[in-house]
C-alpha cells in the first residue's frame, strides 16, 4: 500500500497523507485535489475503491462514420473524457461498410435509453439525405448535437470548423511560397463540408491569385477520404500541372505524397502538399505534414456542453457554433515555381502555427 500511495502522490503532485484521505473518503480535501488524485489513480491503472466510483448519470451515444480516419478516434477520446467527467457513460457506435447504418445505430441507442446522442460527420452532413430522421428523433425526446455538417433543416445545436477559412489559409500559404498551380482534393460534392471547402477555394484562388471562378472549379478533384482516394485525386492534379495540392483530410494528403513520388516528383521539392485535421502522429510522417488543424478539443467540449444543456432543459441556440482553424506549417510545403508562368490547365520539421486560432463565434452559415 505504501508503494502505491507514493506512486499516486507523485503522479498527483500531493502528499501521501492527502492521497490516503481521498481514498478513505475523509474530509478536508478540496474538490480540485480530489479530482487530481482520482485522475492519478486512473492514469496509473489502479482500480478506484467502490466508494469513490461515480454513479452514471446515464448513457450518451457518439456515432461516427468510421475509425480508420484518425480524426474520429481523437474526437471520441475528447468527447468520452468530457462526458465521464460529468458522470455520463459514453457509448461509441461506429458505422462500417456492410454493417449497421446510422439509423440502426440510433435505434439501438434509443432502445438502451440514452440521455442524448452526438453525431460526428453523419448523414446530417449529406445535403441529399432525408433530414426527417432527426425530426423523428427529436419527437422521441432524445436530445442530440451535430458535429461538422450544419443543416438549417435540422433543429439542433451544430458545431463546425470553418471550412472556407481553412482552405483560404492553405491557398494563401501556398501562394506566398510562389505556387500558382494549386489544386484541391476533396470528397463528394453532396457533403456540406466539401461544398464549403470548394467555396473557400474558389474565393481564395480569385482573391489571392486572380483566377476566374470557372478555372478554379476545374482544379477541384473529387475522391474518397482515404489514402487511395488522395492518391488518385493528386495524380490527376499533378498531371494537369499543379505544383501544390490542398487535401480535405490528412489521409488524402498522405496519398497525395505517394502519388507525387510514384510520378517521380519530390515533396516538397516539386510538389507541396497540405492536409486537413492535424491528426495524431501526422507530425511524424516523411516529410512532416503541413496541415490545417481542426480545434478538436474545443469543438468536442462545446458539443458536450451543448448536449448537457439540452439534457438539462436549458437548450443553447439551435444554430451553428463555428470554430476557427489553424495552419500548421511543417515540411511538406516549400517554395514553388513562381516564375514558370500561368496557372495549369484545368484538371479532368518544426511546427509553426498561423492564422485564426483561439477564437470562436456562433453564427448561422
GULO-453537 format. One line per field, with one value per residue: residue in one letter; chain; x, y, z of N, C-alpha, C in turn. Coordinates in steps of 0.1 Angstrom, whole numbers, padded with zeros to 4 digits. Layout:
aa	a,...
ch	A,...
n.px	X,...
n.py	Y,...
n.pz	Z,...
ca.px	X,...
ca.py	Y,...
ca.pz	Z,...
c.px	X,...
c.py	Y,...
c.pz	Z,...
***
This chain:
aa	x,x,x,x,x,x,x,x,x,x,x,x,x,x,x,x,x,x,x,x,x,x,x,x,x,x,x,x,x,x,x,x,x,x,x,x,x,x,x,x,x,x,x,x,x,x,x,x,x,x,x,x,x,x,x,x,x,x,x,x,x,x,x,x,x,x,x,x,x,x,x,x,x,x,x,x,x,x,x,x,x,x,x,x,x,x,x,x,x,x,x,x,x,x,x,x,x,x,x,x,x,x,x,x,x,x,x,x,x,x,x,x,x,x,x,x,x,x,x,x,x,x,x,x,x,x,x,x,x,x,x,x,x,x,x,x,x,x,x,x,x,x,x,x,x,x,x,x,x,x,x,x,x,x,x,x,x,x,x,x,x,x,x,x,x,x,x,x,x,x,x,x,x,x,x,x,x,x,x,x,x,x,x,x,x,x,x,x,x,x,x,x,x,x,x,x,x,x,x,x,x,x,x,x,x,x,x,x,x,x,x,x,x,x,x,x,x,x,x,x,x,x,x,x,x,x,x,x,x,x,x,x,x,x,x,x,x,x,x,x,x,x,x,x,x,x,x,x,x,x,x,x,x,x,x,x,x,x,x,x,x,x,x,x,x,x,x,x,x,x,x,x,x,x,x,x,x,x,x,x,x,x,x,x,x,x,x,x,x,x,x,x,x,x,x,x,x,x,x,x,x,x,x,x,x,x,x,x,x,x,x,x,x,x,x,x,x,x,x,x,x,x,x,x,x,x,x,x,x,x,x,x,x,x,x,x,x,x,x,x,x,x,x,x,x,x,x,x,x,x,x,x,x,x,x,x,x,x,x,x,x,x,x,x,x
ch	A,A,A,A,A,A,A,A,A,A,A,A,A,A,A,A,A,A,A,A,A,A,A,A,A,A,A,A,A,A,A,A,A,A,A,A,A,A,A,A,A,A,A,A,A,A,A,A,A,A,A,A,A,A,A,A,A,A,A,A,A,A,A,A,A,A,A,A,A,A,A,A,A,A,A,A,A,A,A,A,A,A,A,A,A,A,A,A,A,A,A,A,A,A,A,A,A,A,A,A,A,A,A,A,A,A,A,A,A,A,A,A,A,A,A,A,A,A,A,A,A,A,A,A,A,A,A,A,A,A,A,A,A,A,A,A,A,A,A,A,A,A,A,A,A,A,A,A,A,A,A,A,A,A,A,A,A,A,A,A,A,A,A,A,A,A,A,A,A,A,A,A,A,A,A,A,A,A,A,A,A,A,A,A,A,A,A,A,A,A,A,A,A,A,A,A,A,A,A,A,A,A,A,A,A,A,A,A,A,A,A,A,A,A,A,A,A,A,A,A,A,A,A,A,A,A,A,A,A,A,A,A,A,A,A,A,A,A,A,A,A,A,A,A,A,A,A,A,A,A,A,A,A,A,A,A,A,A,A,A,A,A,A,A,A,A,A,A,A,A,A,A,A,A,A,A,A,A,A,A,A,A,A,A,A,A,A,A,A,A,A,A,A,A,A,A,A,A,A,A,A,A,A,A,A,A,A,A,A,A,A,A,A,A,A,A,A,A,A,A,A,A,A,A,A,A,A,A,A,A,A,A,A,A,A,A,A,A,A,A,A,A,A,A,A,A,A,A,A,A,A,A,A,A,A,A,A,A,A,A,A,A,A,A,A
n.px	0008,0020,0039,0021,0007,0027,0033,0009,0007,0030,0023,0000,0009,0007,0007,0014,-0003,-0025,-0034,-0042,-0063,-0082,-0086,-0098,-0121,-0122,-0128,-0117,-0103,-0098,-0121,-0107,-0082,-0090,-0100,-0076,-0062,-0079,-0077,-0050,-0050,-0064,-0047,-0025,-0035,-0048,-0075,-0104,-0115,-0146,-0163,-0156,-0163,-0180,-0215,-0233,-0247,-0261,-0264,-0246,-0247,-0223,-0220,-0201,-0188,-0167,-0136,-0112,-0101,-0080,-0089,-0114,-0112,-0098,-0116,-0135,-0121,-0118,-0145,-0155,-0139,-0148,-0175,-0174,-0163,-0184,-0201,-0214,-0218,-0200,-0210,-0197,-0206,-0201,-0202,-0198,-0186,-0211,-0221,-0238,-0262,-0265,-0291,-0299,-0280,-0288,-0314,-0307,-0293,-0313,-0331,-0317,-0320,-0306,-0293,-0288,-0274,-0245,-0236,-0211,-0200,-0221,-0251,-0263,-0246,-0248,-0261,-0281,-0295,-0323,-0336,-0356,-0353,-0340,-0358,-0377,-0363,-0360,-0387,-0390,-0380,-0353,-0323,-0299,-0267,-0249,-0219,-0197,-0211,-0234,-0269,-0297,-0321,-0324,-0333,-0313,-0284,-0253,-0219,-0190,-0160,-0146,-0147,-0144,-0127,-0105,-0095,-0088,-0067,-0048,-0045,-0035,-0011,0003,0004,0019,0043,0050,0035,0014,-0001,-0024,-0042,-0072,-0081,-0109,-0138,-0169,-0193,-0218,-0216,-0218,-0194,-0176,-0187,-0184,-0157,-0149,-0162,-0146,-0121,-0124,-0131,-0107,-0087,-0095,-0093,-0066,-0049,-0061,-0076,-0101,-0135,-0145,-0122,-0109,-0127,-0123,-0100,-0105,-0107,-0126,-0129,-0123,-0122,-0096,-0064,-0059,-0078,-0069,-0045,-0053,-0067,-0047,-0029,-0042,-0043,-0016,-0008,-0021,-0006,-0004,0014,0011,-0010,-0040,-0055,-0084,-0083,-0060,-0053,-0059,-0039,-0015,-0018,-0016,0011,0022,0014,0028,0054,0054,0051,0076,0082,0094,0085,0088,0100,0092,0065,0041,0023,-0007,-0024,-0055,-0069,-0049,-0042,-0035,-0001,0006,0026,0048,0053,0068,0076,0073,0039,0025,-0005,-0040,-0053,-0079,-0097,-0100,-0103,-0116,-0139,-0152,-0156,-0174,-0195,-0202,-0209,-0231,-0249,-0253,-0266,-0289,-0299,-0304,-0326,-0321,-0317,-0292,-0288,-0303,-0284,-0254,-0222,-0193,-0159,-0126,-0100,-0065,-0034,-0008,0025,0047,0070,0061,0056,0070,0090,0076,0074,0074,0081,0073,0053,0019,-0011,-0019,-0034,-0070,-0081,-0091,0095,0098,0071,0051,0025,-0002,-0026,-0061,-0065,-0077,-0101,-0137,-0169,-0204,-0226,-0252,-0247
n.py	-0012,0012,0017,0021,0043,0062,0063,0072,0097,0110,0112,0127,0150,0156,0151,0119,0116,0131,0117,0094,0104,0110,0084,0072,0085,0108,0140,0174,0178,0195,0199,0201,0190,0164,0155,0154,0134,0112,0112,0105,0079,0066,0070,0056,0031,0019,0004,0022,0026,0012,0030,0054,0054,0069,0073,0065,0091,0085,0071,0082,0085,0083,0087,0078,0079,0062,0046,0045,0068,0089,0112,0107,0088,0106,0126,0110,0103,0128,0136,0114,0116,0141,0136,0116,0130,0144,0126,0109,0080,0072,0059,0044,0043,0030,0032,0008,-0004,-0023,-0029,-0019,0007,0043,0049,0025,0023,0045,0036,0014,0027,0044,0024,0016,0035,0060,0092,0112,0120,0124,0133,0128,0140,0128,0116,0140,0157,0152,0166,0155,0137,0125,0146,0141,0120,0131,0149,0130,0117,0138,0141,0118,0127,0127,0143,0158,0166,0180,0175,0190,0196,0214,0219,0239,0227,0211,0210,0217,0221,0228,0221,0232,0233,0261,0257,0271,0292,0276,0265,0288,0297,0277,0281,0307,0305,0287,0303,0324,0311,0310,0294,0289,0271,0255,0229,0213,0186,0168,0153,0139,0160,0163,0166,0188,0200,0196,0212,0237,0239,0239,0264,0281,0277,0285,0312,0320,0315,0333,0358,0358,0349,0358,0342,0332,0321,0298,0286,0280,0262,0241,0230,0213,0182,0154,0127,0098,0099,0087,0071,0060,0074,0100,0097,0091,0115,0134,0125,0131,0159,0166,0157,0176,0198,0210,0223,0223,0210,0210,0191,0174,0159,0145,0118,0117,0135,0121,0101,0118,0125,0100,0096,0117,0108,0084,0094,0103,0127,0150,0157,0183,0194,0193,0192,0206,0198,0200,0190,0182,0184,0178,0153,0129,0119,0128,0147,0132,0120,0114,0136,0156,0166,0195,0211,0218,0226,0212,0225,0203,0196,0219,0220,0196,0197,0218,0206,0186,0203,0216,0195,0186,0208,0207,0183,0191,0207,0233,0245,0255,0280,0269,0268,0274,0267,0280,0272,0284,0275,0264,0270,0248,0247,0226,0202,0196,0215,0240,0265,0275,0272,0301,0315,0302,0308,0308,0297,0261,0240,0232,0205,0172,0193,0216,0228,0255,0276,0292,0318,0316,0310,0303,0317,0317,0317,0321,0315,0314,0296
n.pz	0000,0008,-0013,-0034,-0026,-0026,-0054,-0064,-0051,-0061,-0088,-0087,-0075,-0048,-0012,0004,0026,0019,-0003,0010,0025,0005,-0006,0015,0018,0035,0051,0043,0020,-0010,-0038,-0063,-0057,-0050,-0075,-0089,-0076,-0081,-0109,-0111,-0101,-0121,-0143,-0136,-0136,-0115,-0097,-0088,-0054,-0043,-0030,-0042,-0068,-0094,-0098,-0127,-0147,-0168,-0201,-0230,-0264,-0291,-0324,-0351,-0385,-0392,-0380,-0392,-0402,-0384,-0371,-0361,-0339,-0323,-0318,-0304,-0281,-0268,-0264,-0249,-0226,-0216,-0212,-0192,-0171,-0163,-0153,-0170,-0191,-0219,-0251,-0278,-0311,-0342,-0377,-0402,-0434,-0450,-0425,-0396,-0401,-0398,-0389,-0378,-0357,-0342,-0334,-0318,-0298,-0287,-0278,-0256,-0239,-0240,-0228,-0245,-0278,-0298,-0330,-0353,-0382,-0397,-0414,-0414,-0426,-0452,-0480,-0495,-0481,-0462,-0439,-0421,-0403,-0381,-0371,-0363,-0343,-0325,-0319,-0303,-0280,-0275,-0269,-0291,-0307,-0334,-0352,-0375,-0404,-0409,-0410,-0419,-0418,-0397,-0364,-0342,-0320,-0336,-0343,-0359,-0378,-0395,-0427,-0451,-0443,-0436,-0460,-0473,-0458,-0464,-0492,-0493,-0479,-0497,-0520,-0511,-0510,-0536,-0554,-0581,-0595,-0580,-0566,-0555,-0535,-0526,-0510,-0519,-0537,-0525,-0498,-0471,-0458,-0479,-0499,-0487,-0485,-0512,-0520,-0504,-0516,-0543,-0539,-0526,-0545,-0565,-0551,-0541,-0562,-0585,-0602,-0624,-0615,-0628,-0638,-0614,-0602,-0620,-0611,-0590,-0576,-0570,-0547,-0526,-0490,-0483,-0482,-0507,-0522,-0520,-0534,-0560,-0567,-0565,-0584,-0608,-0606,-0605,-0630,-0645,-0641,-0616,-0589,-0563,-0537,-0520,-0495,-0483,-0461,-0437,-0444,-0471,-0479,-0474,-0493,-0515,-0514,-0518,-0545,-0558,-0555,-0569,-0594,-0599,-0586,-0561,-0527,-0505,-0528,-0556,-0555,-0534,-0504,-0486,-0457,-0439,-0408,-0388,-0376,-0350,-0347,-0372,-0375,-0377,-0401,-0433,-0456,-0425,-0421,-0434,-0424,-0419,-0389,-0371,-0343,-0323,-0294,-0284,-0300,-0295,-0268,-0267,-0281,-0262,-0240,-0251,-0255,-0229,-0219,-0234,-0224,-0198,-0200,-0206,-0233,-0257,-0283,-0313,-0335,-0355,-0341,-0348,-0354,-0355,-0377,-0378,-0394,-0397,-0402,-0416,-0430,-0456,-0474,-0496,-0512,-0543,-0580,-0589,-0611,-0634,-0651,-0663,-0645,-0643,-0668,-0668,-0647,-0655,-0402,-0380,-0362,-0371,-0362,-0377,-0383,-0376,-0349,-0316,-0313,-0313,-0328,-0329,-0354,-0378,-0408
ca.px	0000,0029,0044,0010,0004,0038,0032,-0003,0011,0039,0016,-0010,0016,0003,0013,0008,-0014,-0037,-0039,-0049,-0076,-0091,-0090,-0107,-0133,-0121,-0130,-0105,-0096,-0106,-0126,-0097,-0072,-0096,-0100,-0062,-0059,-0086,-0071,-0037,-0054,-0068,-0035,-0016,-0041,-0053,-0089,-0109,-0123,-0160,-0170,-0152,-0168,-0192,-0227,-0235,-0259,-0268,-0256,-0246,-0241,-0215,-0220,-0191,-0189,-0156,-0125,-0100,-0095,-0076,-0096,-0126,-0108,-0094,-0129,-0141,-0114,-0121,-0159,-0156,-0134,-0157,-0188,-0171,-0161,-0198,-0208,-0221,-0211,-0201,-0212,-0192,-0212,-0194,-0207,-0188,-0192,-0218,-0225,-0250,-0264,-0267,-0305,-0299,-0273,-0297,-0324,-0301,-0290,-0326,-0337,-0310,-0324,-0295,-0297,-0286,-0266,-0237,-0234,-0199,-0199,-0231,-0260,-0267,-0236,-0251,-0271,-0291,-0301,-0336,-0334,-0368,-0349,-0336,-0371,-0383,-0355,-0364,-0400,-0389,-0375,-0338,-0315,-0287,-0259,-0242,-0205,-0193,-0222,-0246,-0281,-0307,-0333,-0323,-0334,-0304,-0271,-0243,-0205,-0183,-0148,-0148,-0141,-0140,-0114,-0094,-0089,-0082,-0054,-0039,-0042,-0027,0002,0010,0006,0030,0055,0052,0028,0002,-0009,-0028,-0054,-0080,-0086,-0119,-0147,-0181,-0198,-0231,-0214,-0217,-0181,-0170,-0192,-0178,-0142,-0149,-0165,-0134,-0110,-0127,-0129,-0093,-0080,-0098,-0088,-0052,-0042,-0069,-0081,-0116,-0141,-0146,-0109,-0106,-0135,-0117,-0088,-0110,-0108,-0134,-0124,-0126,-0114,-0087,-0050,-0060,-0086,-0059,-0035,-0060,-0070,-0034,-0023,-0049,-0039,-0002,-0008,-0027,0004,-0004,0027,0007,-0023,-0047,-0063,-0095,-0080,-0046,-0052,-0058,-0026,-0005,-0020,-0010,0026,0026,0012,0039,0066,0052,0053,0090,0083,0097,0077,0081,0108,0085,0050,0038,0010,-0013,-0035,-0066,-0073,-0038,-0045,-0024,0011,0008,0038,0060,0053,0080,0081,0062,0028,0018,-0019,-0049,-0057,-0092,-0095,-0108,-0107,-0126,-0151,-0158,-0161,-0186,-0206,-0207,-0216,-0244,-0258,-0257,-0276,-0302,-0304,-0308,-0337,-0317,-0311,-0285,-0294,-0302,-0277,-0241,-0211,-0182,-0146,-0116,-0089,-0051,-0024,0004,0035,0058,0080,0056,0054,0082,0089,0071,0079,0067,0085,0071,0042,0005,-0017,-0020,-0047,-0080,-0078,-0101,0104,0093,0057,0047,0011,-0006,-0040,-0073,-0066,-0080,-0114,-0148,-0181,-0216,-0234,-0258,-0239
ca.py	0000,0024,0020,0026,0057,0070,0064,0081,0110,0116,0115,0138,0162,0159,0142,0106,0117,0136,0105,0085,0110,0108,0070,0067,0094,0117,0154,0183,0178,0203,0192,0200,0180,0151,0151,0151,0121,0102,0111,0098,0065,0061,0070,0045,0018,0014,0004,0030,0020,0012,0043,0066,0053,0078,0066,0071,0099,0080,0068,0092,0079,0090,0080,0083,0071,0052,0049,0044,0082,0091,0123,0103,0084,0117,0132,0101,0104,0140,0135,0104,0121,0152,0131,0109,0140,0149,0114,0101,0069,0073,0047,0047,0035,0033,0026,0000,-0009,-0035,-0032,-0011,0021,0053,0048,0013,0026,0053,0028,0006,0036,0048,0013,0014,0047,0070,0105,0120,0115,0133,0128,0134,0138,0118,0118,0154,0164,0148,0175,0148,0128,0129,0151,0137,0111,0139,0153,0119,0115,0149,0137,0108,0133,0124,0155,0155,0177,0176,0180,0191,0194,0221,0220,0247,0220,0203,0219,0212,0228,0222,0225,0230,0241,0270,0250,0281,0298,0266,0264,0301,0297,0269,0287,0319,0300,0282,0314,0332,0304,0312,0285,0294,0259,0249,0221,0209,0172,0167,0142,0140,0173,0164,0168,0202,0204,0197,0224,0249,0239,0244,0278,0288,0275,0293,0326,0324,0315,0345,0369,0358,0347,0364,0331,0331,0310,0285,0280,0274,0250,0230,0225,0205,0167,0147,0113,0093,0103,0076,0073,0057,0085,0111,0093,0092,0129,0141,0121,0139,0173,0167,0155,0188,0208,0216,0222,0223,0203,0211,0179,0176,0151,0141,0106,0121,0141,0110,0096,0127,0124,0088,0099,0125,0100,0074,0101,0108,0140,0150,0165,0194,0200,0195,0193,0209,0191,0205,0182,0188,0178,0176,0140,0124,0113,0133,0154,0123,0114,0118,0147,0160,0172,0208,0207,0227,0219,0214,0226,0191,0197,0229,0217,0184,0202,0226,0197,0180,0213,0219,0184,0186,0219,0201,0173,0198,0215,0247,0244,0266,0284,0259,0274,0268,0272,0279,0273,0288,0266,0269,0265,0243,0246,0216,0200,0191,0226,0247,0275,0270,0277,0314,0321,0293,0312,0309,0285,0250,0238,0226,0191,0162,0198,0223,0233,0269,0277,0306,0320,0321,0302,0310,0324,0310,0325,0313,0322,0305,0297
ca.pz	0000,0008,-0026,-0042,-0021,-0031,-0068,-0067,-0046,-0071,-0101,-0085,-0070,-0035,-0002,0006,0035,0011,-0011,0020,0029,-0006,-0008,0026,0019,0047,0047,0044,0007,-0020,-0050,-0073,-0053,-0051,-0089,-0093,-0071,-0089,-0122,-0110,-0100,-0135,-0152,-0132,-0138,-0103,-0096,-0078,-0044,-0046,-0025,-0050,-0082,-0097,-0104,-0140,-0148,-0179,-0213,-0241,-0276,-0301,-0337,-0361,-0397,-0393,-0371,-0399,-0402,-0370,-0365,-0354,-0326,-0315,-0313,-0295,-0268,-0261,-0260,-0239,-0213,-0212,-0206,-0180,-0160,-0159,-0147,-0180,-0197,-0234,-0259,-0292,-0322,-0355,-0389,-0410,-0447,-0449,-0412,-0392,-0407,-0388,-0384,-0370,-0345,-0334,-0329,-0308,-0286,-0281,-0271,-0244,-0230,-0239,-0224,-0257,-0289,-0306,-0343,-0359,-0397,-0400,-0425,-0414,-0434,-0466,-0484,-0502,-0471,-0456,-0425,-0413,-0393,-0370,-0366,-0356,-0331,-0316,-0314,-0293,-0268,-0274,-0273,-0299,-0312,-0347,-0355,-0389,-0414,-0405,-0419,-0413,-0418,-0385,-0353,-0331,-0320,-0345,-0341,-0371,-0382,-0406,-0438,-0460,-0438,-0436,-0474,-0476,-0451,-0472,-0505,-0490,-0476,-0509,-0529,-0506,-0513,-0551,-0562,-0589,-0599,-0567,-0568,-0543,-0535,-0516,-0511,-0529,-0536,-0518,-0484,-0467,-0456,-0492,-0506,-0481,-0489,-0526,-0520,-0499,-0525,-0554,-0535,-0523,-0558,-0571,-0543,-0539,-0575,-0596,-0611,-0626,-0607,-0636,-0638,-0601,-0601,-0628,-0603,-0579,-0578,-0560,-0545,-0513,-0479,-0479,-0488,-0521,-0528,-0522,-0544,-0573,-0570,-0566,-0597,-0618,-0604,-0609,-0644,-0650,-0639,-0603,-0581,-0548,-0536,-0507,-0494,-0474,-0449,-0437,-0451,-0485,-0481,-0474,-0506,-0525,-0513,-0525,-0559,-0563,-0556,-0580,-0607,-0599,-0580,-0547,-0518,-0512,-0538,-0568,-0552,-0520,-0500,-0473,-0453,-0431,-0395,-0379,-0369,-0341,-0353,-0386,-0375,-0377,-0414,-0441,-0446,-0416,-0430,-0433,-0424,-0413,-0376,-0365,-0329,-0318,-0280,-0281,-0307,-0288,-0255,-0270,-0284,-0250,-0232,-0257,-0253,-0215,-0217,-0239,-0214,-0186,-0203,-0208,-0246,-0263,-0295,-0323,-0347,-0357,-0334,-0358,-0348,-0365,-0379,-0377,-0403,-0390,-0412,-0414,-0440,-0469,-0483,-0498,-0523,-0556,-0592,-0592,-0624,-0645,-0660,-0660,-0638,-0651,-0675,-0659,-0644,-0658,-0393,-0368,-0364,-0368,-0364,-0381,-0387,-0369,-0337,-0303,-0313,-0318,-0328,-0332,-0364,-0388,-0421
c.px	0009,0034,0033,0007,0015,0037,0020,0001,0020,0032,0006,-0003,0011,0010,0006,-0004,-0027,-0043,-0047,-0063,-0086,-0096,-0099,-0119,-0133,-0123,-0116,-0097,-0104,-0110,-0115,-0086,-0078,-0096,-0086,-0058,-0066,-0081,-0058,-0040,-0057,-0056,-0026,-0022,-0046,-0068,-0094,-0117,-0138,-0167,-0167,-0157,-0181,-0203,-0230,-0248,-0266,-0259,-0257,-0240,-0233,-0214,-0210,-0192,-0178,-0146,-0112,-0093,-0092,-0083,-0108,-0123,-0104,-0106,-0135,-0135,-0118,-0135,-0161,-0151,-0143,-0170,-0185,-0169,-0174,-0206,-0215,-0212,-0212,-0202,-0208,-0199,-0207,-0200,-0195,-0194,-0198,-0224,-0238,-0250,-0265,-0281,-0305,-0291,-0281,-0308,-0319,-0298,-0303,-0332,-0330,-0311,-0313,-0301,-0296,-0276,-0258,-0234,-0221,-0199,-0209,-0239,-0264,-0258,-0239,-0263,-0283,-0299,-0314,-0333,-0346,-0364,-0345,-0349,-0378,-0376,-0359,-0378,-0400,-0383,-0360,-0330,-0303,-0280,-0251,-0228,-0202,-0204,-0235,-0257,-0292,-0321,-0334,-0323,-0326,-0291,-0261,-0230,-0197,-0170,-0152,-0141,-0136,-0127,-0102,-0087,-0083,-0068,-0044,-0035,-0033,-0013,0010,0013,0018,0044,0058,0044,0016,-0007,-0013,-0041,-0060,-0085,-0096,-0128,-0158,-0188,-0211,-0229,-0212,-0203,-0173,-0174,-0186,-0163,-0141,-0152,-0152,-0123,-0112,-0125,-0115,-0085,-0082,-0092,-0073,-0044,-0049,-0074,-0096,-0122,-0142,-0133,-0105,-0114,-0129,-0105,-0092,-0112,-0116,-0130,-0129,-0117,-0104,-0073,-0051,-0068,-0077,-0049,-0041,-0062,-0057,-0028,-0029,-0044,-0025,-0001,-0013,-0017,0004,0009,0023,-0007,-0028,-0056,-0073,-0094,-0065,-0043,-0050,-0044,-0015,-0006,-0014,0005,0030,0024,0023,0051,0066,0054,0067,0092,0087,0087,0086,0089,0100,0070,0049,0024,0006,-0024,-0046,-0069,-0062,-0040,-0033,-0013,0014,0021,0050,0060,0066,0076,0069,0052,0024,0003,-0027,-0055,-0071,-0091,-0104,-0112,-0118,-0139,-0159,-0163,-0173,-0197,-0211,-0215,-0230,-0254,-0262,-0267,-0290,-0308,-0310,-0320,-0334,-0310,-0304,-0292,-0292,-0296,-0263,-0230,-0199,-0169,-0136,-0105,-0075,-0043,-0012,0014,0046,0066,0074,0052,0067,0080,0085,0077,0072,0070,0082,0059,0029,0001,-0018,-0034,-0057,-0077,-0091,-0098,0098,0080,0058,0032,0006,-0021,-0049,-0075,-0072,-0093,-0125,-0160,-0193,-0224,-0240,-0250,-0248
c.py	0012,0027,0025,0040,0066,0073,0074,0095,0117,0120,0127,0151,0166,0149,0129,0107,0122,0125,0096,0090,0108,0094,0065,0076,0103,0131,0161,0183,0186,0194,0190,0190,0166,0146,0147,0137,0110,0101,0103,0083,0059,0060,0059,0031,0012,0014,0014,0022,0022,0025,0055,0065,0061,0069,0073,0079,0095,0077,0079,0085,0088,0082,0086,0074,0061,0055,0048,0058,0086,0103,0119,0096,0095,0124,0123,0102,0116,0140,0126,0109,0132,0147,0124,0119,0145,0138,0106,0090,0070,0060,0050,0037,0039,0025,0019,-0004,-0022,-0038,-0023,0003,0030,0052,0036,0015,0035,0045,0020,0015,0041,0037,0011,0027,0057,0084,0115,0114,0126,0126,0135,0130,0127,0122,0133,0162,0161,0157,0168,0139,0134,0133,0148,0128,0119,0145,0142,0116,0126,0146,0127,0114,0131,0137,0150,0168,0171,0182,0179,0187,0201,0221,0228,0240,0211,0212,0214,0220,0220,0229,0222,0238,0249,0264,0261,0288,0289,0266,0277,0302,0289,0275,0299,0315,0295,0293,0322,0325,0304,0302,0292,0283,0252,0242,0217,0195,0171,0155,0146,0153,0174,0167,0183,0207,0205,0209,0236,0250,0244,0259,0286,0288,0285,0308,0329,0324,0328,0357,0370,0357,0353,0354,0332,0319,0297,0278,0273,0262,0238,0224,0217,0191,0161,0132,0109,0098,0092,0079,0070,0068,0097,0109,0095,0107,0136,0137,0129,0153,0175,0166,0168,0200,0215,0213,0222,0218,0205,0199,0181,0167,0148,0128,0108,0127,0131,0103,0105,0127,0111,0090,0107,0117,0090,0081,0107,0122,0139,0160,0170,0200,0203,0198,0196,0203,0197,0195,0189,0179,0180,0164,0137,0117,0119,0141,0145,0116,0119,0123,0149,0169,0186,0205,0219,0220,0222,0215,0215,0193,0207,0226,0206,0188,0210,0217,0191,0190,0215,0207,0183,0197,0214,0191,0179,0208,0230,0248,0256,0269,0272,0264,0268,0275,0270,0281,0276,0278,0272,0263,0260,0239,0236,0214,0196,0203,0234,0257,0269,0277,0290,0319,0312,0296,0311,0296,0274,0249,0231,0211,0183,0152,0204,0229,0249,0270,0291,0306,0323,0313,0311,0318,0315,0320,0316,0321,0311,0307,0293
c.pz	0000,-0005,-0035,-0039,-0027,-0046,-0071,-0063,-0056,-0084,-0099,-0080,-0056,-0025,-0001,0016,0028,0003,-0002,0023,0018,-0007,0003,0028,0030,0042,0047,0031,-0003,-0031,-0061,-0070,-0054,-0065,-0094,-0088,-0078,-0103,-0122,-0108,-0113,-0144,-0149,-0133,-0126,-0103,-0085,-0067,-0047,-0042,-0034,-0064,-0084,-0102,-0117,-0140,-0161,-0191,-0223,-0253,-0285,-0313,-0346,-0374,-0399,-0382,-0378,-0401,-0387,-0364,-0357,-0340,-0317,-0309,-0302,-0281,-0261,-0256,-0248,-0225,-0207,-0206,-0193,-0168,-0155,-0154,-0157,-0186,-0212,-0240,-0273,-0301,-0335,-0366,-0396,-0423,-0446,-0435,-0408,-0398,-0395,-0381,-0375,-0357,-0336,-0327,-0317,-0295,-0279,-0273,-0257,-0235,-0229,-0235,-0236,-0267,-0295,-0319,-0349,-0374,-0402,-0413,-0425,-0423,-0449,-0471,-0491,-0493,-0466,-0442,-0416,-0402,-0380,-0363,-0358,-0343,-0320,-0310,-0303,-0280,-0265,-0278,-0282,-0304,-0325,-0347,-0369,-0399,-0411,-0415,-0412,-0413,-0405,-0373,-0341,-0331,-0329,-0343,-0353,-0371,-0394,-0419,-0449,-0456,-0438,-0450,-0478,-0470,-0459,-0485,-0503,-0487,-0488,-0519,-0525,-0509,-0528,-0559,-0569,-0593,-0586,-0570,-0554,-0544,-0523,-0519,-0521,-0526,-0527,-0503,-0481,-0465,-0469,-0499,-0500,-0485,-0503,-0527,-0515,-0509,-0537,-0551,-0533,-0536,-0566,-0564,-0543,-0553,-0587,-0606,-0612,-0619,-0615,-0636,-0625,-0598,-0608,-0621,-0591,-0583,-0567,-0559,-0531,-0502,-0474,-0486,-0503,-0529,-0530,-0533,-0558,-0577,-0572,-0580,-0608,-0618,-0608,-0624,-0651,-0648,-0626,-0596,-0566,-0548,-0521,-0506,-0482,-0461,-0449,-0444,-0466,-0488,-0482,-0488,-0517,-0525,-0520,-0541,-0565,-0565,-0567,-0593,-0608,-0594,-0566,-0539,-0506,-0524,-0551,-0566,-0537,-0517,-0487,-0470,-0445,-0419,-0384,-0370,-0360,-0350,-0367,-0386,-0377,-0391,-0421,-0454,-0436,-0424,-0425,-0433,-0418,-0400,-0373,-0350,-0322,-0303,-0278,-0288,-0299,-0275,-0257,-0273,-0271,-0241,-0238,-0254,-0238,-0212,-0222,-0229,-0202,-0188,-0204,-0222,-0251,-0276,-0306,-0336,-0347,-0349,-0343,-0352,-0359,-0365,-0378,-0388,-0396,-0401,-0408,-0426,-0454,-0478,-0484,-0509,-0536,-0568,-0596,-0606,-0636,-0653,-0654,-0652,-0648,-0658,-0666,-0658,-0648,-0647,-0381,-0371,-0362,-0371,-0367,-0382,-0376,-0357,-0326,-0303,-0319,-0319,-0331,-0342,-0373,-0401,-0432
***
